Amino acid sequence: MKKNLLTIFIIFFIIMAVLLANYMSLKRKNQEIKKFNYGFEFYNKDNLNGLEITTIINKAIDNNEKYGVQKDKNGYYLEDENSIKIEIKMIINDKVYQMERINDIGLESFTEFFGEVNFKCTGIEYHKENNKVSKMIFESTEY
């Protein structure tokens, strides 16, 4: 009887340890996602300048390079569970520019010409698979 009780106790202890380890792992993963998202959600506001837009483009490109996100034949990042896309809509010509295009032209040039222009975040999207930021849309509010 003592042996059976000891066996039951050991099995119960092992099950509890496994459940606790899974819970802690899930909690740590959620904290990492929150921290990751905050780095982008911080820019989900009005009154951003061109320098801040350049910063978020750099962050998105660094993220895509870090995770080895593939590009299509035109040099645009393909969407996958780790990709981030940034779109900029300019009111001066009502066109939308992808971050890759702005990067190709030169972030320094963008900052030089649009550093003092005000932008606002008009949209933010998340990956369904992992709830990480997948896309942000910014719009110039003046020129």
Beta strands, then each sheet from edge to edge (+ up, - down):
strand 1: 85-90
strand 2: 95-98
strand 3: 119-126
strand 4: 133-140
sheet 1: 2+ 1- 4- 3+
end
